[in-house]
Amino acid sequence: MSPTEDVTPAPTVGGIKLTFIMAALCLAVLLTGMADQTILATAAPTISDEFHSLDDIAWWTNIYLLMLSSFQLFYGKLYTLFSIKFIYIGTIALFEIGSLVCTTAPNSTALIFGRAIAGLGASGIFSGGVLITTKIIPLSSRPAYLGIMSAVFGVAAIAGPFIGGALTDRSSWRWCFGINLPIGACTILICIVLVETPSHARTSSLSYKEKINQFDIPGTVFMVSGLVCLLLGLQWGGGMYPWNSGRVIALLVLSGVLLITFAALQSSSRLSKAKTIPTSISKDRNIWLAASYAIGLTGGIYVVMLYLPFWFQAIRGKTALSSGVLLTPTIGAYVVGSVMAGAMTTATGYYNPAMILGAILLITGAAVLTTLNSEISTQKIVGYELLYGFGAGFGFGQPSYVVQTLLPESDVPIGVTFITLVQNLSAAVFVAVGQSVFQNGLVDSLATIAPGSNTSGFLQTGAGDLLIAIPPDDRPKALEAFSDALVQTLYITLAVSCTTVFGAAGIRWQSMKTPKVSNEERNKTEKSAPQTNEAREKKVVEDVTIQGARS
């Protein structure tokens, strides 16, 4: 596919129309942000009581995340070949159907099915919203608006547990999913009436059959299958099954084989000329550096979001609600940092300063978080959270700006969904690593403190009941061991945060205020540029050689 010369210029949208469009996009982000895990977290116990299905709780989250992660690049191809507006509306409609199934679910199986449909729709919502902004907002002004969208995602993470708890306690858990229906319908209506997304000239001239031929069917099958096996293995390992169980090992090995096969297909044109990942992405070091930055940031913050509230509850004796309140500084700083980063990038025209500042704050914040102990003051913890949260906010949206600035316009949809994919995978991988580090560290420490206790039973109890299994004289040491095991998981955050240095320092500086130059314009410039004597002589030699060959 041709780069930027085949793109119809995007109409600049402003005023009230842009306000309504951005409100609709933010509502869609709010939906997917809450539907991820947060709104379900407080409702899950009540749902399990009604359906008598405690064993299915993990599936209600896992199936959503599986679908959300596995189909990112597939949607990237859809957005490349078809109308961004209509594909985006379709993803929200699919999410709405899944929410409706969940709202009316008569049993746990139906709820799992609904979550799968919702996850399939959600897979294309965030990236679709970003791509709509690429069609209605100039590149130089885009970071400010995308910063707002990133901030809304943070607000959704904060509000999800509180909204889910309030709806469950005061009405019904079904409204945790039913609330999506009117909000999603409003978003669809605004997009139908107000959004216009010009298509690429070449893709719009293709027939549906020609567009279907552009899909890398073998590559998509191997990639989706490999990601499903990988995510299942990571989510089951150490929780539902031991890491050394045959199922987990088989899933991880199979995922490796499938993903290696996918990589081989991308480097070969024998089976299909179409590629899931275009060459402009696979061979661009800047895109891979942006992806590494996204991996380090996202993987680290998910570990903090999961284990820091756990530390508050287990070590400080806080309730679930109180631990959520104590996590607010991290999310609040992330929200403010996202908005500030968008403003900074818009003002300077460069994504690099926010990436560098984000990396510095991330590493510093992660480092001080590893100093947590049972004696530390709450004020210090809040300060550490603010430091880390600002780092996450400053850096989160920047990889998306990199792909929008450096890639040909025709490859931006794949680039945006590629960044979203690595973010989701990073969260799944490092949360699983954190779980393994925590469990192994806790069992080893408690086995030393209380050698006569049943160490294999420690992980089968809740955080509040854990100390009951420990002799009273050993409980202070056990509490310290519990704290140390949780803090060990934060070293994962520190390690992956350090990797953001490579992306922050290595990505090319390119102004977002400089218009992209198409290949056609570049060729015209080269032809019209005055030639040097050396260039003229070279051209004469080439012409003589060609004439001789023809003779």
N, C-alpha and C positions, 0 to 999 in steps of 0.2 A: 504494500500500500504506500502511496506517495505521502511525503511529509506535508508540510504546512501549506503548500501552494494550492491544495485542493479544498481548502476549508472556506466556507462562506463566512464572511465577517460577522461577528456576533453583534447584535444590536445592544447599545448601551442602555441599561435600564436604571432609572433613578426615581427619586421621590417616593410617593405613596405606594406605587406599584412594587418597587424594590423592597419596601418595608413589609408589604404583605407576603411577597415571595420568601424573604428571609425568615419571617415568622413561621411560614409553613415548613420550611426546611428545618428550622430549629425544633418545631413540634415533632417532626419525624425522628430527629436525633434524640429527643426526649423519650419517645416511645421505645426505641431500640436500647437506649441507655438503661432505662428502668427494667425492660424485659429481659436483659442479659441474666443477671443473677440477683440483683439487689431487691427488687420488689417481691421476688419469690422467696427470699431468705426468711422473712418473718411469717409468711403465710404457709410455708411447707409443713410445719408440724400440724397445723389445723387440717390441711388437705389430707395428710397421711392418716389422721384420726378418722376422717369421714370415709376414705376409701379403704381403710385397713391395709395400707400398702407401704409400710415403712421402708421396705427394700427398694422401692421405686423412686425414692427421693432423689438419688443421684441421677437417675435417668431424666428427670424433669429438667435438670440443668444441662446434663451432658449432651442430650440429643439436640438441644438448641445450639449449643456451642459447636457441635460437630457440623451441623448444616451451615452455621454462620461462617465457619472457617473454610470449609471444603470447596465452596462454590464461588469464592471471591474472584478468581481469574476467569471463571466461566462468565460471570457478569461483566468483567472487563471486556471480554470479546463481544458480548451482546451490546454493550454501550458503544463499542467501536463501530459496529456494523449497522445498528438500527438507531432509531430516534431515542436520544437520551431521555427526553420528556416521557415518552410512552413506556419505555422500559422501567423508568423510575416509578411511574404511576402503577405499573404492573407489580413491582416489588412491594409497594405499600398495600395494594389490594391482596396480594398473597399473604402478607403479614396479618392483614385484617381477617382473612378467612381462618388462619391459624388461631388467632385470638378468639374468634367466634366459637371454634371447636373447643378451645380450652374453657371458655365461659360456660358452655352447655355440657361439658364432659360428664357422662354418667359414671365413669369409672377411671381408674388410673391409666389403662391402655389408651382410652380416648384422649386423655390429657397428654400422654407422651406423643401421640400422633399429631395433636394440635401444636405442640411445641416444635415438632419437626417441621411442619408447614410454616410456622411463624419464623423459625430460624432460617429456612430457605428464602423467605421474603426479606428478612432483615439483612441477609448477606449482601444485598445490593443497595440498601437504603443509604448508608452513610457515604459510600463512595459515589452514589448517584447524586446525592445532594452537593457534594464537592464539585462534581462534573457540571451540574447545572450552573454553579457560580462561574465556571470557566466560560460559559456561553453568554452570560448576561453582565459580568463585571470585568473590567479591564484587569490584566495581570498585576499592574502596579498597585491597584486598590484592593485586590482580593484578600491579602492577609488579614486585614482588619475584620472582614466579614467572616472568614474562616476561623479566626480567633474566637469570635462570638459563638460559632457552632461548637468548637472544642470546649468552650466554657460551659455551654448548655449540657454537653455530655457529662461534665463533672458535676453539675447541679443535679442531673438525673441520678448519678451514683449516690449523692448525699440524700436526695429526697426519696429514693426508692424504698429503703427499709421503713421509713416513717410512714409513707403513703400505704405501703403494703400492710403494715401493722394496724394503721387506723381503719382501713377498709375491712380488714379481717375481723377486727374487734367490734366495730360499730355497724357493719352491714353483713357482707359475705366475702369469702376469699375469691369468689367468682368475679367480683368487681376489679380484682387485681388485673384481670385480663379484659374484662368488659370495658374498662376505662379507655382502652386503646381504640374502641370502635368509633365513638364520636370524634376523637382527636384525629384519627387517621382519615376519616371521611372529610373532615375540614381541610386537611392537607391535600387530599386528592382533588377536591373542588377548586381550591386556589390554583393548583398546578394546571388543571385543565383550562381554566379561564385566563390565567396571566402568564404562564411560562411559555417561552418560545426558544427552542434550541435548534439553530441551523445545523444541517447535516453536512458531511463531507460531500463534495461534488461527485467524487468517484464512487463512494459507497451508495449514494442515493441513485446513481445510474445503474447499479447492479440489480439483477433479478433476484428473487428470493432463493432460487436454486444456486445462483452464483455466490450469494452470501452464505448459504449453508456450507458450500464447499470451502469457504474461508475458515471454518471451524476445524481445529485439530482434534478430531474425534478420538483417535487412539491415545493421543497425549492427554486429553481431558480425562478419559477413563482411568488411565494409570495414575494420574496426579490425584484425582478425587479419591480413588481407592487407597492410594498410599497415605493420604492425609487422614482418612477415616481410621485406618489401622493404627497410625501413629498416635492419634488423639485418644482412641479407645485404650491402647496400651498404656499411655501415660496416665489416663484418668482411672483405670482399673488397678494399675500397679501400686502396691503399698496400701490400698484402701479396700477395694472389693476382693482383691486377690494378692497374695505375696508377690514381690518382684521376681522371685525365682520360679513362679508357677509356669506350667507349660503354656497356658493361654496368653499370658503377658509376653513371654519370650517369643512365642509364635507370631503375635501381632506386631511386635517391634521388628523382628527379622523380616516378616512379609512386607512391612511398610518400607524398610530399607531397599528390598528388592524392587518393589513397585516404583519408588521414587528414583532409583538409579536407572530403571528402564525409561522412566519419563525423561530424565536428563539426557539419556542416549538418543531418544527420539527427537529431542529438541536440536541436537547437533547433527542429525541425519535427515536427508530429504527423500529417502527411499520410500517410506510408507506414506508420507503426506508432506506436501509443499507448505501447507499452512502450519504456523507455529503458535502455540499457546503464549509463549513469551517471545516477543519480537527481538530481532538481533540488536535493535537500537537500545534495548534494555539489557539483554544478557551480556553484551560486550561493553557496556558503559560503566566504568569504575565509579563514577559519581553516583549512579543509581544504587549500586551495591553498598557504597559507603553510607548513603542515606538509609538504606535498609538496615545496615548494622547499627546505625544510630537509633532507629525506631525499635529494634530488637532490645538493645540495652536499656532504653528508657522504659518501654512498656513492660518487659519482664520484671524489672526491678520494682515498679510501682504496684504491680499486682501482688507481689510477695508482701510488700508493706501493707497493702489494703487488707490482706487476709490475716496476717499473723500479728499485726500491731493491736487490733481489737482483742485478739485471743490473749495477748500479753496483759492487756488491761483487765480482762475478766479473771484470768487465772492468778495473776500476781497481785493485782490491786483489789480484787474482789468486786469489780464493777459489774453492774447488770448489762444485759445486751444493749439496752437503750443508752446507758451511760457510756459504754465503750464506743458506741456510734457517735455520740456527741464529742468524745475526746479525739475521734478521728477527723472531726470537722476541720481543724486547722490545715491538715494535709490537703483535703479537697478544696477548701476555701482558697488556699494559696495557689492551688492548681488553676482554679477558675480565674482568679485575678491575674496570674502569670500569663495565662493564655490570651487574655484581652490585651495586656501590656505588650506581649510579644507580637501580636498582630499589628498594634499601633507602631511599634518600633520598626517592624519589617516594612510597613507601608511608608513610613517616614524616610527610612534610609534607602529602600529599594533592594536591600540585600537580606537574605535569610541567614547568612553566616553569623552576624553578631549575636542574635538570639540563640542560635545553636551553641555557640561557644559559652555564653553566659549560662545557658541551661546546663551544659555539661559540668561547668565549675560548681554550680549550686547543687546539682544532683550528687556529685561525688562527695562534696563537703557534707551535705545533709545525710547521705547514707553512712558516711564515716562516723558522724556523731551519734547516729541512731544505734550503732553497734556498741555504744558505751552504756546502754540501758542496764540498770540493775534495780533491785528491790528498794534501794534507799534513795534513788534519784527523785528530785522534786517534779511535780506536774508542770511547773512553769518552764523548766528546762526541756521537758518532753515537747511541750507546745512549740517552743522555739526551734527545736530540731525538726519538727513536722513542717513548720512554716518554711524553713530553709529548703527541705527536700521538695515540698509541694511547689514552691516557686520554680525550682529547677525543672520539674516535670512540666509545669505550665509553659515555661519559656521554650522548651524543646519539642513538645508533643506534635505541634502542627507543622514544624519546619520540613521534615522529610517530604511531605506532600507538596510543599512549595518548590522543593528541589526538582521533583519530576515534572511539575507544571512549567517550570522555567527552562529546563535543559532538554526535555524530550520534544521531538516533533509533535505537532498538535494532534496528529492522527493516532499517536501512541500514548497520549496522556491518559485515556480511560484505563488501559492495561497498567500503566505506571501507578496510578492512584490505587487501583484495586490490589496491585502487588504489595504496596506499602501496607495497606489494611490487612492483607493476608499475613505478612510477617509479624505484624503487631499481635494478631490473634494467636498465631502459633507460639510466639514468644511467651505470651501470658500462660498458655496451656503447659508449655515445656517447663518453665521455671517455677510455676506453682507446684507441679509434680516433683521437681527436684527439691523444692523447699519442704514438701511433705516428707520425702525420704530422709532429708537431713534432720528434720525435727524428730521424727519417730526413732531413727537410729540413735541419735544423741541422747534422747530421753531414756530409752530403754537401757542403754549402756550405763548411764549415770545412776539410774535408780537401782540397777542390778548391783552396783558397787555400794550404794548407800544401804540398801535393804536386801542383802543376798538371799534371805530366806523367803522373800516375797515372790509371787507369781508374775514374773516380768512380762510374759506373753499376754497377761490379762490387763496390763496397764492401758493399752491402746483401745481396749473394749469399753472403757469407762469414759464419762464426761470429764471435762476439765475440773468441775467443781467437786466431783466424787473421787478424783484420783488420789488425794492425800489420805482418804479413809483407809486405803489398802496398805498404807505405810505405818509402821509402829510410831506412836506419838513422839517418842524421843528423837526420831529421825525426820520428822516432818519439816522442821526449818531447813535442813539440808536438802530435803526433797524439793521444797519450794524453790530454793536457789538453783537446783539442778533443772527444774522446769523452766525457770527464767533463762538459764544459760542455753538450753536447747532451743528456745524460741529466738533468742538473740543470734544463735548460729545461723538461722535462716536469713537474718538481715545481712549477714556477710555475703550471701548470694546477691542481694540488692547492691551492695558495695562493689562486688566483682563486675557485675554486668554494667553498672553505671560507669565504671572506669573505661569500658570499651567504647563509650560514646565519644571519647577523646579522638579516636581515629576518624570518625565521621565529621566531627566538628572542625578538625584541623585539615582534613584532606579534601573536602568537597570544594570544587571550583567556585570562585567568586563570580557570580553573574548577576547583573542588575535586573530586577524584575520590571524596571521602568523602561528598559531597552526593548523595542519591538523585535519580535522574532523575524529573522530573515529566511524567507523560503528558498528552496533550492533553485527555483526558476529565477528569482531576483538575484541570487548569488551568481548564477551563470551569466545573467545579463551584465552584471557588474564586472565580472571577469573579462567578458568579451569586449566591453567598452573601455576597459582600463588601458592606458598606453603601455605598449610593450617595450621592454628593454632590448638592446642590440642582441644580447645573449638569447633572449626569448625568440626574437625574430629569426636568428640563425638556426635555433633548434626547430622552429616551425618549418623553415625551408628544407632542412634535412629530412624531417618527417614526411613532408609532401613528396620529395624526390623518392624516398623509400617506398611510399605507397604507390606512386606511379610506376616504379620499377616492378613492384609485385603484381600490379594489374597487367603490365605488359607480358 
